[in-house]
Amino acid sequence: MDNDFSGWTIVFDLDGTLVETAPDLHAALNHTLATKSLPPVSLDSIRMMIGDGAKALIRKGLAQNDAAIDEEEIDQVLWPVFLDHYLENITRLSVPFEMCQETLASLQSRGATLTVCTNKAQHLAEQVLKGLDLEKYFSATVGGDALSIKKPDGEHILETVRRGGGDPARAIMVGDAWTDERAARDAELPFVFVSFGYGSLSNQPYDRLRSIDHWRNMQQALSELARLV
């Protein structure tokens, strides 16, 4: 297994796992808040707001400003404002994490099937991957609005594996937040937690979990987990 990932599907979260997307999301959120004459939130604070989709991000931005949360306003006004700004600047500041692309290429060369499972809207996820020339690595991308469920529901991951042509019995999830961890547990998959992202672990014991602080350690963690299956 040390040299061969043939038959394995690796499922990656997007924001905070593959790509440092926080700066562009930060700009879009503050642009949206400004339309309500609300002060901006800091880049540091937004990093812990990412992971549940853009509408959730808007809600968190409003809450941080102690502003009323009106779902109709979010759907009809704030979400379109956010979306327009974000799409125009979606990869202006975003970059793949260091050694991400080299590692993806290596995993592919070792036979792995690579997929993306994200709570980001499907068309936004596709635009990020395309804009950063990452789409070539992935056999399937399943966004947060592509199914009737999303992470932390494990079925989101399992459907991503299936759409990539893989076998859920030989799959590993990689992510940066409790939503990824819980979804991996729900799907009964091994999980690699990337500590440099936007979330945290649940601190519940899980014997099929590895934590890494840099992409340089990704392949070793995946190999260790694959040997446990």
URKA-V91748 format. One record per residue. N is the residue number from 0. PHI is phi in radians with two decimals (NA if undefined). Layout:
# URKA-V91748
n:N phi:PHI
n:N phi:PHI
This chain:
# URKA-V91748
n:0 phi:NA
n:1 phi:-1.06
n:2 phi:-2.01
n:3 phi:-2.45
n:4 phi:-1.95
n:5 phi:-1.02
n:6 phi:1.51
n:7 phi:-1.77
n:8 phi:-1.98
n:9 phi:-1.84
n:10 phi:-1.87
n:11 phi:-1.94
n:12 phi:-1.20
n:13 phi:-1.79
n:14 phi:-1.16
n:15 phi:1.45
n:16 phi:-2.05
n:17 phi:-1.53
n:18 phi:-2.29
n:19 phi:-1.43
n:20 phi:-1.70
n:21 phi:-0.95
n:22 phi:-1.06
n:23 phi:-1.29
n:24 phi:-1.16
n:25 phi:-1.05
n:26 phi:-1.12
n:27 phi:-1.18
n:28 phi:-1.16
n:29 phi:-1.15
n:30 phi:-1.06
n:31 phi:-1.17
n:32 phi:-1.11
n:33 phi:-1.11
n:34 phi:-1.18
n:35 phi:-1.84
n:36 phi:1.03
n:37 phi:-1.74
n:38 phi:-1.22
n:39 phi:-1.23
n:40 phi:-1.73
n:41 phi:-1.37
n:42 phi:-1.10
n:43 phi:-1.07
n:44 phi:-1.23
n:45 phi:-1.23
n:46 phi:-1.03
n:47 phi:-1.58
n:48 phi:-1.73
n:49 phi:-1.46
n:50 phi:2.35
n:51 phi:-1.92
n:52 phi:1.80
n:53 phi:-1.23
n:54 phi:-1.11
n:55 phi:-1.12
n:56 phi:-1.09
n:57 phi:-1.09
n:58 phi:-1.04
n:59 phi:-1.17
n:60 phi:-1.13
n:61 phi:-1.13
n:62 phi:-1.09
n:63 phi:-1.13
n:64 phi:-1.68
n:65 phi:0.96
n:66 phi:-1.65
n:67 phi:-1.12
n:68 phi:-1.85
n:69 phi:-1.93
n:70 phi:-1.07
n:71 phi:-1.16
n:72 phi:-1.13
n:73 phi:-1.08
n:74 phi:-1.15
n:75 phi:-1.67
n:76 phi:-2.10
n:77 phi:-1.26
n:78 phi:-1.06
n:79 phi:-1.05
n:80 phi:-1.11
n:81 phi:-1.04
n:82 phi:-1.07
n:83 phi:-1.04
n:84 phi:-1.15
n:85 phi:-1.15
n:86 phi:-1.11
n:87 phi:-1.27
n:88 phi:-2.28
n:89 phi:-1.11
n:90 phi:-2.21
n:91 phi:-1.18
n:92 phi:-2.03
n:93 phi:-1.28
n:94 phi:-2.51
n:95 phi:-1.11
n:96 phi:-1.12
n:97 phi:-0.95
n:98 phi:1.27
n:99 phi:-1.09
n:100 phi:-1.11
n:101 phi:-1.08
n:102 phi:-1.23
n:103 phi:-1.05
n:104 phi:-1.10
n:105 phi:-1.14
n:106 phi:-1.08
n:107 phi:-1.06
n:108 phi:-1.15
n:109 phi:-1.61
n:110 phi:1.75
n:111 phi:-1.27
n:112 phi:-1.64
n:113 phi:-1.93
n:114 phi:-2.42
n:115 phi:-2.17
n:116 phi:-2.16
n:117 phi:-2.38
n:118 phi:-1.44
n:119 phi:-1.16
n:120 phi:-0.97
n:121 phi:-0.94
n:122 phi:-1.20
n:123 phi:-1.24
n:124 phi:-1.05
n:125 phi:-1.11
n:126 phi:-1.19
n:127 phi:-1.10
n:128 phi:-1.09
n:129 phi:-1.17
n:130 phi:-1.12
n:131 phi:-1.83
n:132 phi:1.01
n:133 phi:-1.83
n:134 phi:-1.06
n:135 phi:-1.12
n:136 phi:-1.49
n:137 phi:-1.96
n:138 phi:-1.45
n:139 phi:-2.74
n:140 phi:-2.29
n:141 phi:-2.18
n:142 phi:-1.43
n:143 phi:-1.24
n:144 phi:-1.94
n:145 phi:-1.43
n:146 phi:-2.20
n:147 phi:-1.39
n:148 phi:-2.26
n:149 phi:-2.66
n:150 phi:-0.93
n:151 phi:-1.54
n:152 phi:-1.27
n:153 phi:-1.11
n:154 phi:-1.12
n:155 phi:-1.05
n:156 phi:-1.19
n:157 phi:-1.08
n:158 phi:-1.19
n:159 phi:-1.10
n:160 phi:-1.04
n:161 phi:-1.10
n:162 phi:-1.17
n:163 phi:-1.45
n:164 phi:1.47
n:165 phi:-1.72
n:166 phi:-1.93
n:167 phi:-0.99
n:168 phi:-1.30
n:169 phi:-2.30
n:170 phi:-2.44
n:171 phi:-2.36
n:172 phi:-1.75
n:173 phi:-2.21
n:174 phi:-2.82
n:175 phi:-2.12
n:176 phi:-2.55
n:177 phi:-1.09
n:178 phi:-1.11
n:179 phi:-1.19
n:180 phi:-1.07
n:181 phi:-1.13
n:182 phi:-1.14
n:183 phi:-1.10
n:184 phi:-1.07
n:185 phi:-1.10
n:186 phi:-1.49
n:187 phi:1.06
n:188 phi:-1.96
n:189 phi:-1.08
n:190 phi:-2.43
n:191 phi:-1.84
n:192 phi:-1.69
n:193 phi:-1.73
n:194 phi:-1.34
n:195 phi:-1.56
n:196 phi:-1.57
n:197 phi:-1.95
n:198 phi:-2.38
n:199 phi:-2.57
n:200 phi:-1.52
n:201 phi:-1.43
n:202 phi:1.21
n:203 phi:-1.49
n:204 phi:-1.03
n:205 phi:-2.69
n:206 phi:-1.35
n:207 phi:-1.95
n:208 phi:-2.28
n:209 phi:-2.25
n:210 phi:-2.05
n:211 phi:-2.24
n:212 phi:-1.97
n:213 phi:-2.82
n:214 phi:-1.07
n:215 phi:-1.07
n:216 phi:-1.69
n:217 phi:-1.09
n:218 phi:-1.14
n:219 phi:-1.12
n:220 phi:-1.11
n:221 phi:-1.10
n:222 phi:-1.09
n:223 phi:-1.08
n:224 phi:-1.21
n:225 phi:-1.08
n:226 phi:-1.22
n:227 phi:-1.47
n:228 phi:-1.45
